[in-house]
Amino acid sequence: MASVTLILPDDLAASATRAGLFQPQASEAMVREALRMQAATALQAILDRGRNDEELPMSEAEIQAEIDAYRAERREWATAR
């Protein structure tokens, strides 16, 4: 198990001690919750960015359709010459 040193203002440290926040189980629960919230926030940012993009990533089928259209256009151009 790791040990962590916190540097806090005296009044905050005293309040946290009285509240039992420096007990191992309470500290572990707080850190786990903070990490969960951070991950959720990061995931939400990714989802929001995806929704706000004007053009979302193409699926494999869409990419293949673009390739097929390009090849057909090249064939038409080559036969027209």
VMD Tcl script that builds the backbone (N, CA, C; Angstrom):
set m [mol new atoms 243]
animate dup $m
set s [atomselect $m all]
$s set {name element resname resid chain x y z} {
  {N N MET 1 A 0.845 -1.167 0.000}
  {CA C MET 1 A 0.000 0.000 0.000}
  {C C MET 1 A 0.895 1.236 0.000}
  {N N ALA 2 A 0.508 2.265 -0.755}
  {CA C ALA 2 A 1.298 3.493 -0.872}
  {C C ALA 2 A 0.905 4.488 0.212}
  {N N SER 3 A 1.834 5.346 0.509}
  {CA C SER 3 A 1.604 6.434 1.455}
  {C C SER 3 A 1.707 7.737 0.682}
  {N N VAL 4 A 0.807 8.684 0.979}
  {CA C VAL 4 A 0.760 9.954 0.268}
  {C C VAL 4 A 0.825 11.091 1.283}
  {N N THR 5 A 1.585 12.100 0.969}
  {CA C THR 5 A 1.663 13.288 1.815}
  {C C THR 5 A 0.904 14.419 1.146}
  {N N LEU 6 A -0.004 15.034 1.895}
  {CA C LEU 6 A -0.766 16.166 1.378}
  {C C LEU 6 A -0.309 17.435 2.087}
  {N N ILE 7 A -0.240 18.506 1.349}
  {CA C ILE 7 A 0.046 19.805 1.938}
  {C C ILE 7 A -1.227 20.626 1.805}
  {N N LEU 8 A -1.844 20.900 2.957}
  {CA C LEU 8 A -3.120 21.607 2.993}
  {C C LEU 8 A -3.043 22.758 3.991}
  {N N PRO 9 A -3.905 23.747 3.820}
  {CA C PRO 9 A -3.997 24.778 4.851}
  {C C PRO 9 A -4.394 24.132 6.190}
  {N N ASP 10 A -3.922 24.685 7.277}
  {CA C ASP 10 A -4.169 24.088 8.596}
  {C C ASP 10 A -5.650 23.892 8.889}
  {N N ASP 11 A -6.461 24.899 8.590}
  {CA C ASP 11 A -7.887 24.786 8.900}
  {C C ASP 11 A -8.550 23.674 8.090}
  {N N LEU 12 A -8.171 23.530 6.843}
  {CA C LEU 12 A -8.729 22.474 6.004}
  {C C LEU 12 A -8.294 21.098 6.505}
  {N N ALA 13 A -7.022 20.970 6.857}
  {CA C ALA 13 A -6.522 19.694 7.382}
  {C C ALA 13 A -7.235 19.330 8.675}
  {N N ALA 14 A -7.464 20.307 9.548}
  {CA C ALA 14 A -8.150 20.045 10.812}
  {C C ALA 14 A -9.594 19.606 10.558}
  {N N SER 15 A -10.270 20.284 9.657}
  {CA C SER 15 A -11.656 19.910 9.325}
  {C C SER 15 A -11.716 18.508 8.733}
  {N N ALA 16 A -10.783 18.190 7.837}
  {CA C ALA 16 A -10.752 16.862 7.213}
  {C C ALA 16 A -10.460 15.782 8.249}
  {N N THR 17 A -9.581 16.076 9.176}
  {CA C THR 17 A -9.262 15.111 10.237}
  {C C THR 17 A -10.491 14.863 11.099}
  {N N ARG 18 A -11.180 15.930 11.527}
  {CA C ARG 18 A -12.394 15.786 12.342}
  {C C ARG 18 A -13.461 14.992 11.597}
  {N N ALA 19 A -13.523 15.171 10.280}
  {CA C ALA 19 A -14.533 14.471 9.477}
  {C C ALA 19 A -14.135 13.030 9.169}
  {N N GLY 20 A -12.915 12.643 9.543}
  {CA C GLY 20 A -12.465 11.272 9.310}
  {C C GLY 20 A -12.022 11.004 7.881}
  {N N LEU 21 A -11.744 12.067 7.139}
  {CA C LEU 21 A -11.401 11.892 5.735}
  {C C LEU 21 A -10.004 11.313 5.514}
  {N N PHE 22 A -9.160 11.342 6.546}
  {CA C PHE 22 A -7.812 10.796 6.394}
  {C C PHE 22 A -7.724 9.337 6.833}
  {N N GLN 23 A -8.849 8.749 7.177}
  {CA C GLN 23 A -8.877 7.315 7.467}
  {C C GLN 23 A -8.690 6.583 6.140}
  {N N PRO 24 A -7.948 5.475 6.153}
  {CA C PRO 24 A -7.638 4.794 4.873}
  {C C PRO 24 A -8.851 4.507 3.990}
  {N N GLN 25 A -9.928 4.018 4.570}
  {CA C GLN 25 A -11.097 3.680 3.739}
  {C C GLN 25 A -11.735 4.936 3.141}
  {N N ALA 26 A -11.803 6.013 3.923}
  {CA C ALA 26 A -12.398 7.245 3.425}
  {C C ALA 26 A -11.523 7.860 2.334}
  {N N SER 27 A -10.218 7.869 2.562}
  {CA C SER 27 A -9.309 8.423 1.556}
  {C C SER 27 A -9.374 7.623 0.266}
  {N N GLU 28 A -9.392 6.307 0.389}
  {CA C GLU 28 A -9.479 5.448 -0.799}
  {C C GLU 28 A -10.766 5.720 -1.564}
  {N N ALA 29 A -11.876 5.825 -0.846}
  {CA C ALA 29 A -13.163 6.083 -1.494}
  {C C ALA 29 A -13.149 7.424 -2.221}
  {N N MET 30 A -12.548 8.450 -1.602}
  {CA C MET 30 A -12.492 9.774 -2.244}
  {C C MET 30 A -11.657 9.736 -3.512}
  {N N VAL 31 A -10.516 9.073 -3.456}
  {CA C VAL 31 A -9.640 9.014 -4.630}
  {C C VAL 31 A -10.308 8.220 -5.748}
  {N N ARG 32 A -10.924 7.104 -5.394}
  {CA C ARG 32 A -11.619 6.314 -6.421}
  {C C ARG 32 A -12.739 7.116 -7.073}
  {N N GLU 33 A -13.513 7.845 -6.271}
  {CA C GLU 33 A -14.604 8.656 -6.805}
  {C C GLU 33 A -14.059 9.779 -7.690}
  {N N ALA 34 A -12.969 10.414 -7.275}
  {CA C ALA 34 A -12.367 11.476 -8.081}
  {C C ALA 34 A -11.895 10.926 -9.426}
  {N N LEU 35 A -11.295 9.744 -9.421}
  {CA C LEU 35 A -10.841 9.129 -10.678}
  {C C LEU 35 A -12.021 8.766 -11.573}
  {N N ARG 36 A -13.097 8.250 -10.963}
  {CA C ARG 36 A -14.292 7.898 -11.729}
  {C C ARG 36 A -14.891 9.148 -12.372}
  {N N MET 37 A -14.955 10.234 -11.609}
  {CA C MET 37 A -15.507 11.482 -12.141}
  {C C MET 37 A -14.627 12.047 -13.250}
  {N N GLN 38 A -13.309 11.939 -13.081}
  {CA C GLN 38 A -12.383 12.430 -14.107}
  {C C GLN 38 A -12.551 11.634 -15.401}
  {N N ALA 39 A -12.673 10.311 -15.282}
  {CA C ALA 39 A -12.868 9.470 -16.466}
  {C C ALA 39 A -14.193 9.789 -17.138}
  {N N ALA 40 A -15.242 9.990 -16.338}
  {CA C ALA 40 A -16.554 10.308 -16.898}
  {C C ALA 40 A -16.520 11.649 -17.618}
  {N N THR 41 A -15.813 12.617 -17.053}
  {CA C THR 41 A -15.692 13.933 -17.678}
  {C C THR 41 A -14.935 13.832 -19.002}
  {N N ALA 42 A -13.860 13.047 -19.009}
  {CA C ALA 42 A -13.080 12.869 -20.245}
  {C C ALA 42 A -13.922 12.182 -21.312}
  {N N LEU 43 A -14.665 11.156 -20.910}
  {CA C LEU 43 A -15.524 10.449 -21.858}
  {C C LEU 43 A -16.599 11.380 -22.403}
  {N N GLN 44 A -17.189 12.187 -21.542}
  {CA C GLN 44 A -18.213 13.129 -21.992}
  {C C GLN 44 A -17.638 14.133 -22.978}
  {N N ALA 45 A -16.412 14.587 -22.739}
  {CA C ALA 45 A -15.769 15.527 -23.664}
  {C C ALA 45 A -15.563 14.878 -25.027}
  {N N ILE 46 A -15.162 13.616 -25.042}
  {CA C ILE 46 A -14.977 12.898 -26.312}
  {C C ILE 46 A -16.309 12.769 -27.042}
  {N N LEU 47 A -17.362 12.407 -26.313}
  {CA C LEU 47 A -18.680 12.261 -26.931}
  {C C LEU 47 A -19.186 13.600 -27.458}
  {N N ASP 48 A -18.996 14.665 -26.674}
  {CA C ASP 48 A -19.436 15.985 -27.119}
  {C C ASP 48 A -18.680 16.420 -28.373}
  {N N ARG 49 A -17.378 16.171 -28.396}
  {CA C ARG 49 A -16.575 16.539 -29.556}
  {C C ARG 49 A -17.070 15.787 -30.789}
  {N N GLY 50 A -17.411 14.515 -30.621}
  {CA C GLY 50 A -17.923 13.723 -31.740}
  {C C GLY 50 A -19.247 14.246 -32.246}
  {N N ARG 51 A -20.105 14.683 -31.327}
  {CA C ARG 51 A -21.403 15.225 -31.733}
  {C C ARG 51 A -21.259 16.568 -32.431}
  {N N ASN 52 A -20.237 17.317 -32.051}
  {CA C ASN 52 A -20.055 18.653 -32.608}
  {C C ASN 52 A -19.270 18.655 -33.911}
  {N N ASP 53 A -18.630 17.553 -34.222}
  {CA C ASP 53 A -17.883 17.501 -35.478}
  {C C ASP 53 A -18.855 17.592 -36.647}
  {N N GLU 54 A -18.481 18.388 -37.634}
  {CA C GLU 54 A -19.326 18.486 -38.815}
  {C C GLU 54 A -19.311 17.177 -39.595}
  {N N GLU 55 A -18.167 16.536 -39.597}
  {CA C GLU 55 A -18.035 15.296 -40.344}
  {C C GLU 55 A -17.468 14.222 -39.421}
  {N N LEU 56 A -18.288 13.248 -39.107}
  {CA C LEU 56 A -17.851 12.162 -38.239}
  {C C LEU 56 A -17.007 11.178 -39.048}
  {N N PRO 57 A -16.195 10.364 -38.398}
  {CA C PRO 57 A -15.389 9.381 -39.125}
  {C C PRO 57 A -16.275 8.476 -39.982}
  {N N MET 58 A -15.745 8.117 -41.136}
  {CA C MET 58 A -16.500 7.285 -42.068}
  {C C MET 58 A -16.405 5.817 -41.679}
  {N N SER 59 A -17.473 5.089 -41.984}
  {CA C SER 59 A -17.458 3.646 -41.760}
  {C C SER 59 A -16.672 2.985 -42.894}
  {N N GLU 60 A -16.350 1.710 -42.716}
  {CA C GLU 60 A -15.634 0.987 -43.779}
  {C C GLU 60 A -16.457 0.958 -45.062}
  {N N ALA 61 A -17.768 0.796 -44.929}
  {CA C ALA 61 A -18.635 0.752 -46.112}
  {C C ALA 61 A -18.631 2.090 -46.836}
  {N N GLU 62 A -18.623 3.199 -46.071}
  {CA C GLU 62 A -18.587 4.515 -46.700}
  {C C GLU 62 A -17.259 4.758 -47.408}
  {N N ILE 63 A -16.174 4.329 -46.799}
  {CA C ILE 63 A -14.860 4.468 -47.428}
  {C C ILE 63 A -14.809 3.666 -48.718}
  {N N GLN 64 A -15.304 2.428 -48.672}
  {CA C GLN 64 A -15.306 1.590 -49.867}
  {C C GLN 64 A -16.174 2.200 -50.958}
  {N N ALA 65 A -17.303 2.782 -50.608}
  {CA C ALA 65 A -18.170 3.430 -51.600}
  {C C ALA 65 A -17.450 4.603 -52.263}
  {N N GLU 66 A -16.695 5.369 -51.472}
  {CA C GLU 66 A -15.917 6.484 -52.035}
  {C C GLU 66 A -14.850 5.971 -52.995}
  {N N ILE 67 A -14.166 4.896 -52.623}
  {CA C ILE 67 A -13.131 4.306 -53.481}
  {C C ILE 67 A -13.753 3.810 -54.784}
  {N N ASP 68 A -14.880 3.104 -54.667}
  {CA C ASP 68 A -15.559 2.583 -55.852}
  {C C ASP 68 A -15.994 3.718 -56.782}
  {N N ALA 69 A -16.517 4.797 -56.200}
  {CA C ALA 69 A -16.958 5.939 -57.015}
  {C C ALA 69 A -15.768 6.586 -57.720}
  {N N TYR 70 A -14.658 6.714 -57.021}
  {CA C TYR 70 A -13.454 7.294 -57.610}
  {C C TYR 70 A -12.956 6.432 -58.770}
  {N N ARG 71 A -12.925 5.120 -58.556}
  {CA C ARG 71 A -12.456 4.217 -59.605}
  {C C ARG 71 A -13.372 4.268 -60.823}
  {N N ALA 72 A -14.676 4.334 -60.604}
  {CA C ALA 72 A -15.630 4.405 -61.715}
  {C C ALA 72 A -15.434 5.707 -62.493}
  {N N GLU 73 A -15.212 6.786 -61.738}
  {CA C GLU 73 A -14.972 8.076 -62.392}
  {C C GLU 73 A -13.700 8.043 -63.229}
  {N N ARG 74 A -12.645 7.415 -62.719}
  {CA C ARG 74 A -11.380 7.288 -63.462}
  {C C ARG 74 A -11.578 6.445 -64.724}
  {N N ARG 75 A -12.352 5.366 -64.618}
  {CA C ARG 75 A -12.615 4.515 -65.790}
  {C C ARG 75 A -13.351 5.306 -66.860}
  {N N GLU 76 A -14.351 6.079 -66.428}
  {CA C GLU 76 A -15.109 6.889 -67.394}
  {C C GLU 76 A -14.189 7.905 -68.067}
  {N N TRP 77 A -13.332 8.531 -67.303}
  {CA C TRP 77 A -12.428 9.529 -67.834}
  {C C TRP 77 A -11.446 8.882 -68.816}
  {N N ALA 78 A -10.936 7.684 -68.462}
  {CA C ALA 78 A -9.969 7.005 -69.305}
  {C C ALA 78 A -10.599 6.552 -70.623}
  {N N THR 79 A -11.835 6.099 -70.581}
  {CA C THR 79 A -12.483 5.636 -71.818}
  {C C THR 79 A -12.952 6.802 -72.677}
  {N N ALA 80 A -13.173 7.952 -72.093}
  {CA C ALA 80 A -13.601 9.131 -72.845}
  {C C ALA 80 A -12.457 9.729 -73.654}
  {N N ARG 81 A -11.240 9.432 -73.337}
  {CA C ARG 81 A -10.084 10.008 -74.026}
  {C C ARG 81 A -9.839 9.260 -75.254}
}
mol reanalyze $m
mol bondsrecalc $m
mol representation Tube
mol addrep $m
